[in-house]
Amino acid sequence: MRDMNLPLSALDAIDDFVEPALPPAHRTRQAKVVWGSRVVTVGGGAPVRVQAMTNTDTVDAIGTAIQVKELAIAGSEMVRITVNTPEAAAQVPYIREQLDRMGIDVPLIGDFHYNGHRLLTDYPACAEALSKYRINPGNVGKGDKHDRQFAQMIEAAAKYDKAVRIGVNWGSLDQELLTDMMDANAKLAEPFEPQQIMYRAILTSAIQSARRAESLGLRGDQIILSCKMSGVQDLISVYRALAKRCDYALHLGLTEAGMGTKGTVASTAALGVLLQEGIGDTIRVSLTPQPGEARTQEVVVALEILQALGLRQFNPSVTACPGCGRTTSTTFQVLAKQIDDFLRAQMPVWKAKYPGVEKMKVAVMGCIVNGPGESKHADIGISLPGNGEAPAAPVFIDGKKALTLRGDNIANEFHALVERYIDKRFGGVAT
Ligand code: SF4
């Protein structure tokens, strides 16, 4: 309800500075994930990096190389592949070779569990071809074996000068550590809630393992840490605590996020909160693909999260209204989708041809209520006619009304105008 005590000009009362909502810098050490001349910096002020993971059988070198290529073209700056058997390890150099042959220099990350120490020792070409090793301290063996096998993997990383991610996952947490901590807690006069002990065990496993890796000869800037959880509030709690306690680069992701809308929303909620606090140097969105859905969807979502937060720009953005009873035709929905699909499809080529095009804003609006206003805020926008409006669609370019489209061919004509605009503005070509 309007406050009747406001002065006549409410603006007079808003005289304090409105702070722009920019994430603070979380100062981490900068890791480098390298393949040939390609250096992907992680942390230390580098842009938040996007990574993804294949779901092919690594033994199928061609199938895996093709999926890595698809993920890289979609925008994944590093791609993780599972290295679970001797057969898989033997194929890793061939996957690398196929990618190099296709001109795809995306660094490969090897995901190891249980037998990574053996595979990295027995398959030196695999150890060489990978640019980073993912080590899960909960899955490197029990008792004496744990320390020995962990050390073997770290020594391989030091020998081949590779980055490692020490990736704790609450689903495969070091059970000996957890049991010890639970037992100690039970002896306290006022024990903590089990959830607290779980959080502490996850953080302890990550930080102790990283310190141990350093004591074994790895540099701090070769280490990236993660503590993945599947609950949004759990992930936020643990990463806030982790960021306070160390300056290693952090890999961020909600594990087992699920599929479709649920997985996308849960990942966005968790990552959005943390990234806005400056926490997270590289992200992965762990979506379960829906039947028939491309694996690249996890990359699309990751890019959108970073772009929505204003942390990075990857694709031109298309602003479209949700539609309502004022526009019952689907024309604007179809046009918005067409333009969005077209811009995304062109980006792999346009990135080089039209520098800066990723910052472009296009508006496709459904009626006169917000159409002209939103279109003026975009670089190029169209306000389609709503119910009962004259069958005319004004087009706004750089904030000014440029022309009005009429008739049945509005979609194609607007499409052509967008292309011309891009060529003129970003290609330096006179039209
Ligand atoms: S711009 Fe028009 S059609 Fe679109 S949501 Fe607003 S009022 Fe509805």
Boltz pocket constraint, residues with backbone or C-beta under 6 A from the ligand:
constraints:
  - pocket:
      binder: B
      contacts: [[A, 321], [A, 322], [A, 323], [A, 324], [A, 325], [A, 326], [A, 327], [A, 365], [A, 366], [A, 367], [A, 368], [A, 369], [A, 370], [A, 371], [A, 386]]
      max_distance: 6.0
